Structures are given as structure tokens and as C-alpha cells.
Amino acid sequence: MSLSLYKISEELRLTLERVFDNDGEVSEDLEQDLARVETMLIEKTDNIVEWVEYQSDLLKLITEKKKQLDELKKKIDSRMDSFNFYVESCMGRLEKKALTGSTRTIKIRAKTDVVNIINEKEIPLEFIKTKTETSVDKAEIKKVLKMGADVPGAELVKSTKPSVAYGWRS
């Protein structure tokens, strides 16, 4: 049975507590317990790194697949546009606004008005939407704070986000 990292660390803490209670003397039983817990910790470490690597590989695969699906979507959108143009032109040749099958229909919709911008620079300001996005430059604030200067409304603190490195033992 594989114990969780938490349970292994708890077992190690309890074993070390027994060593402390024994005035630092390590009996043969304690030595075997320490070796057993150390072996479990080594195995768990390898398992954790393998799991993290698997998850990282999975994220890379998903990112690549998402890219491929986005490209496929563009191709299918283009194909559908071309096909709709084809159907519309065929119906125009037939001089029909609608076709009726045994279970489905095809209808040509009335064309809607769309705006074609010829020169965006000539458009009056009243028709221009301006999107403004403000953000705090945390990297720059960090540099200033690390130099010892004060930045009102900001302070430098240790991150609470876990920072764990996984990899091969060197």
C-alpha cells in the first residue's frame, strides 16, 4: 500500500519523536523504522515527480491539440462559407428562393446591410470606440521596492504560492 506524502511525513515525524524520547539513542527497531520510512519517502518522491511530468506532458498535448482544433475550425468555417456560396449560386441559377426536401428545407435569406470601412482614418471621432485598459506594472514596482524605495499602496512580501521544483536527481 502506498502512503500519501502527508502520511509518510507524519510517520517520519513520529519516528523521529521516538528517537528524541529515547534520548537520541537509535535502537535497532528505530533504525529499521527510519530506513523503512526513508525508503517510502524516496519512492514517493519518484512517484510525485513522475505524476508532475505526466501532467506537464498532458498540458503540452492539450495545448497542441487545441492549436490543431483551432486550425481545423478555421478550415471548416471557410469550407462552410464556400459551400453556402455554392448553394446560393445554384439556387440563383434555378431562380428559387427555397428548396424543399422530404424532411429539410433550404431558404435564401434576405441580404442584410453591412458597413464596409474604406478608410478608418476618415471616420469621425463620434463613431470611434476607444478601449482603455489600465494595469499595475508589478515587475517595475518590485524593482523599485527591492532598491529600498517606497511605493505608496504597495509592499514587498513573500509569495504564498507554492514554489516546488521537480526533476531528475543529479
N, C-alpha and C positions, 0 to 999 in steps of 0.2 A: 504494500500500500504506500503510495506516495503522499507525503505530508505537504501541506502548504508551507510557503516560506515563513509565514507568520508562526505556524506551529513549530517549525524547525527552530526558529529564533527563540521561541518560548522554551522549548526543550533545552536548548543550549544555555539559556539564562538559568533555568532550574538546575542544570548540571553544574554550572559554574558556582551557583549558590551553595550546592552541596560541597564543592571544593572549599569554599570560603568557610562554611560551617565546620569543616573538618580541619580548620586552622591551616589551610593551604596545602595540606598533605593530600597527595593524589594516590588513592588506593588502586589496586588492580581493577576493581569493579568500576571506579570512576574513570580510570584511564580508558577502559573498554567503551564506556558510555560516551566519553568525549570523542573517541575515534569514530564511533558509530554516528554521532551527530555531525561530526565534521564530514564524513562520507556522504551523509544525506544532503548536507549543505552544498558540497561540490556537485553532486548530481543535480540538485535543484537549480543551481547556478547555470549549469549547461542547458537544462530544460527551459529556463526562463529566456536565455539568450536565443535559443532555437525558436521559441514562440515569438519573440520580438522580431527576429529576422523573417519568419514566416509572414507575420502581419505586415512588415515593411514591403516584402515582395508582393503581397496581396494588394497593397495600396498602389504600388507601381503598375501592377497588372490592370487594376481598375482604371487608373489614370490613362493608360494606353488604350484600353478598350473604350473608354469614354471618348477619347480623341477619334478613334476609328468610327464609333457610332455617330459622332457629330459630322464627320465627313460623309458617312452613309446617308444621314438625314439630308444634308445639302444636295447630294446626288438625287435622292428620291424626290425632294421638293422640286428640283429642276426638271426631273422626268415627268412629274405630275403637271407642272406648268406647260411643258411641251405637249403632253398628251391632251390637256384641256384645250390648248390652242388648236390641235389637230381635230378634236371632236367638234369644236366650234366652227372651224373652217368647213368640215364635211357637212355639218348641218346647214351652213350658209349655202353650199352648193345645192343641197336638197331644198333650199328655201323653206326650211322648217324651223320653228321656234321651240318645238318639243318633239321628242321621240318617246314612244310608249312600247315597253316590252311586256312580257306576260306578268312580271312581278315588279318591274322597276320603270322609272321614267328618267329622261334627261331633258332639262329645260335650259334654255339660254336666258340668263338674267339680263335685265336692262343694264347698260353700261353706266357706271357712276362717275361723277366728276372727281377728278384728282388734280392737285396742283403740281405743276412742273416748275421748278425753280430754274430760271435761266441764268441769273447772276445773283448770288446771295448777297454780295456787297451793295447792291442797289435796293435791297429790301428796306423799307422804313423801319426805324427802331421800334415802333409800336407793335410790330409783328415779330420781334426778336425776343426769344426767351433766353434768359441768362441763368445758367445753373452755377451756383456758388457752393463750394464745399470747403469748409474750414476744418483743419485738423491740427492737433498739437504735435510738434516735432520733438518726440520723446528722446530721440537719439541726440539731438543737439542740446536739449536740456540736461541729459545725462553727462555730456562732455563738460558743460559749464559747472554743474554741481560737483563733478569729480575734481575740477580745478579749485574747488573751495568757495566758489561764488554762490550767492544766494539767488534763487529764482522764486519770486512770490507765487504761492499756490502749488509749489512742487517740492518734493523731498526725495532723497535717495534712500531706498530701503532694500533689504534682501528679498529676493523673489520667494514667493510661497509655492511657486510651480515646481513640481519635482524635476530634478535635473539628474538623469541617470544615463550613463554611457554603457552601451552593450557592445560586445565584440569578442574577437578571438583573444585568447591569452597569449601574451608574448613571452 
